[in-house]
Amino acid sequence: MLAQISNFFLEGKNIMKKSLVTLTLVLSLFAGRGLAQSDHRIYVLNKQAASMSIVDASSLEVVATIPVGSQPHELAIVPGGDKAYVANVGDNSLSVVDLATRRETKTITTPDFSFPHGIAFTPDAEIAVVTSENTQKIIIIDAETDEILRSIDTPEEGTHMVVIDVTGRWAYFSNRDSNSISVMDLNDYSLVAAIRVGDGAEAIAISPDGRYVWTGNRNDNTVTVVDTESRQVVGQMPTGDSPIRAAFSPDGARVYIPNASSDDVWVYDAESRELLKMIPVGDNPGGIVFSDDGSKAYVASAGESAVYVIDTATLEVSGKVGVGRGPDGITYR
């Protein structure tokens, strides 16, 4: 009888141990998932605070603030790396930021920088292309050494933003004073075309397949669509007041246009170019970026010192996080 009782308690103890192991594994799995989600960060520049805010994309909490140069407007992260370039309009410089240590490690300067602004890296992470608006220059930088390789004159005026296609060969620039989109062949850094679009061309986005470029024209409140193969305008639609930025969803199905003066984001079907929705956001929206899976869009609201979160399934605002003063340039990884 005693042996039976002993076996009973021993068996119960083993069951409890197995249950605890199973529970530990389950909790570890969920904890691991939580950590994986919190590994994603939103990086946003605060123009009036000379800083970069780092936001946990899962909790929507600011986890760090990095001082950079004066009036930082735009930033880009080296593909596959932990280095970001920040264009500082106020002191005509480029900050090199180590995202692992969360500090500025170098400042790139040149007499050719006057209102440096748009930044884009080639997909192979070899070079960065940077605009210098007031000097009508396009600056090419070695993304490994952070050294300037060359400075290229452009006849277009007000060259502001830049995007690079998926092949890494073609760069496209919005020229807000020349009302054009210019095209550069990155094989030899030659400017091969200037395509006339709307008045005050500033916003620019390229489709994931590289087939179309969309630009927002701030002075006539339109969006122009350019076919990159024919280099012809193939569409133009009305949008909100002062379309300042543009972004394709990661799957290429939609285009989001923040409008700085009407305080909203217009969402278009990329193929039909039909307006799907106008989403009210914060005061003076600017920079916009998507999560990797496309489920969220993040919009910087300069007037509210906040970043708004849009649920791309419902096309509704689903969250908001306060950052530094005057947020604009934004990216995600």
N, C-alpha and C positions, 0 to 999 in steps of 0.2 A: 504493500500500500504506500509506504514511504517512497519507494522507488518511482511509483506512478506519479505521486505529487511532485517529486523532484523533476521528473521529465516534463510534467505540465508547465512548471515555472520556467524551466530551461527553454522550452519551445516558445513560450510567450516572450521571453527575453530576446530570443533570436528574431522573432517577428518585429518587435519594437526596434531593434537595431536596423533591420532591413528597411523599415518604414522611415526611420530617421535619415538613413543614407539616401533613400528616394526623395524625401523632402528636401534634403540639402542639395541634391542634384537639380531639382526643379527650381529652387530659389537661386541657385548659381546661374541657371540658364536665363532666368528672367533678369537677374542682376547684370549678366553679360549683355543681354539685349539692351538694357537701360544704358550701360556704359557705351555701347556701340552707338546708340542714338545721340548721347551727349558728346560724342567725339566730334560731331558736326558743329561748325562754327559759322556765324555770320560776322563779317568784318565790314565795319562802316566808318567812313571818315567824317569827322566833325569840323566843318570849315571854320567856325568861329571859336573853336576851342583848341585848334592845332593838335588834334589827337585822333587816334583810331580806337574805337570801341570794339571789343570782341564779345560777342553774344553767344551763349549756349543755345543752339537751335532747338533743343528739346525743352529746357526749362524757361527759355526766354529771359535769362538773367545775364547781366553784364558780368563777365568773369575777369576781364582785364581792360585796362586803358593804357595805350602806348603813346607817349609824346612823339610828334613828328614835326615837320616844318610848318611855316605860316600858311594859313588858308589852304589846306589840302583838299583837292577837288576830286581826283580820280585815283583808283588803285587797281592793280592786277597782281595775281599770284602766279609764280612760275609753275607751269604744268608739272605735276608730280613732285614738287619741291616744297620747302618751308620758307621760301623767300618771297617777299612782296615788294613791289615798287609803288611809291606814292608820289604823285605830282603835286608839288607845293607852289601854288600860284603866287602867294604873298612874298616869298623870297627866291622865286625862280630857281628851284632846285628839285631834285628827285631824292626822296628818302629810300634807303634800302633797309627793309625791316626783316629781322629773323623772327619768324612766327613761332619757332620752338622755344627760343629764349625770351621772346616778347620784348625786343628792344631794337632800336635803330642802330645799325652797325656801320652805316656809311652814308654820306651825302654826295650825290653826283651833281656837279655844277659845270656850266659852260657859258661863255658869252652868248651862245646861240639860244639859250633858254630865256624867253620872255613870255610869260603866261604859258608854261608847259601844262599840258592838260591830258589828252587822251593817251592811254597806254594799252598795248596788246602784245602778248608773247606769241611766238610761233608755236605750233603744237609740239615740235621737237625740243622746245625749251632752249633753243640756241640763241635767239636774239629777241630783243624787245624793240618795238616801234613806238616812238613818243612824238606827239605833236608839240610844236612851239608856235603858238598862235600869232603873237605880235611880231615875230621875226620872219614869218612865212617859211619856217624850216620844219623838216621831218628828221628826227634824230634816231639813228640806229645804234643800239647798245648791245654789247656782248653780254648775254644773260648769265654767263658763268663767272666772268671776271669783273663785271659791272663797269667795264671801260667803254667809252664812246668810240664806235668804229667809224662813223661818218655823219656828216650833216648835209642834208639835201635841200636845195631850194625848191619851193613850189610856187607856181604863178597864181594859185588860188589864194583867196584871202579869207582869214578867219577859220583856218583849219583847226577843228575842235576835237572831234572824236575819231577813233579808229577801230576797225574790226578786221580780223584776219580769217580767211576761209579755212576749211578743215584740212586742205592739202598743204597749207603753209606757204603757198606761192603768192596768193593775191591779198593785198591789203586795200581796204576801202576807207576813205576819209570823208567826213562831212565838213563842208566849207560854208559857214553860216553867213559870211559876207559876200561870197560869190554865188550863193544859191546853187551849189553843185555837190556832186559826189565824185571824188577823184579816185583813180585806180592806179596802184603801184604793183609792178612785177618785182617780187622780192628776190628773184634770181639775180637781177642786176641792178635793182633799186631804181628802175626807170619808171617815170610817170607816163602811163600809156593812154589814159583817157580822162576826160572831165565830162560828166553827165549832168545836164541842167535839170534841176528838180524844182522844189518850191522855194518860197521866200523865207530866208532865215533857217536854212537846213542845219539842224543840229543833232537831233536824235538819230542813231543809226544802229541797225541790227542785221545780222546775216543769218539766213536759215541754216540749220545744221548740215544740210547737204550742199551748201554753198551756192544754191541756184538763184536765190533772190536776196536783195538788200532792200530793207524798208527804212525810210528816213522820215522823221517828223520835222515839219517846217513851222517854226515858232511864229513867224510873222503873218502867215496866211492860214494858220490852223488847219493844215492838211497833212496827210501821210502819202508819200510817194513810194511806189513799188518799182524796183529796177530789176530787170532780168540780167544776170551777170554774164550769160553766154552772148547775148546779142548786144549787151550794154545799152539797152533802150528802156525808156519808161513804159511800163505795161499797165500801170494803174495809179489812180490818185483818188483818195477819199477824204471827206471831212473828218475832223476829230475834235477834241475838246480845245480849251483855250490854252495855248502855249505848250504844244507837245514837245517835251524836253528830253525824254529818253524813250528807248524802245528795247524790247527783249522778246525773242522767240522762246516758247516753252521748249523743254529739252527734246520732246518728240516732234517738234516742228509744226504741230497742228494749229497753234494759236500764236498771236502776237499781242503783247501787252504794251500800251502806250500811256505812261503817266503824263498828265497835263498840269503844268505848274500853276497856272492861274485859275483853272476851274476846279482844282483840288480833287481830281478823280483819275481813275485808270480806265481807259477804254480797251476792251478786249475784242479782237477780231479773229474770225476764222481765217487761217493763213491761205487756204486754197480758194475759197469763194470770196474772200475779203469782206464778208458780211460782218457788220457790227453785232456782237453777241450780247454785250452788256457794258454799262457804265457803272463803275464801282466807286462810290465816294470813299476817300481816304483822308489823311490829315492835310494840314495847311502846307502848300508849296511842296508837293511831292516831286522827287527827282529820281535818284538811282533806283534801279530795280534788278533783282536777281532771283533765281529759282533754286529750290533744293534740288539735289541730284536726281531724285525720283520724280520731280515735277509736281509733287503734291502740294507744295506751298510756293507762293511768291512773296518776296520781301521788298517793301517799298520804303525808302527813306523819306521822311517828312521833315523838311528843313524848318518849317514854321512851328512845328510842335516838338522839335528835338526828340523825335521818336521814329521807330521803325514799325510799320504796319505789316501784318501777316494776312495774306489772302489764301483761303482754301480754294484751290483750283478746280476742285470737283463741284463745289457749290457756287463759286464765284462770289463769295461773301468774305468780309473781313472776319477773321477768326482769332486775332490776337494783336497785341501791341506791346512794345517794350521801349522805355525811355533810354536815350543814349546821351551823347554830348550835344553841345549847341551847334545847330546848323548842319545836320547830317545830310550827306549827298552821295558821294561815291560808295559803292557797296559791292561785296562779293561774298561767295559761299564756298566752303569746302568741308 
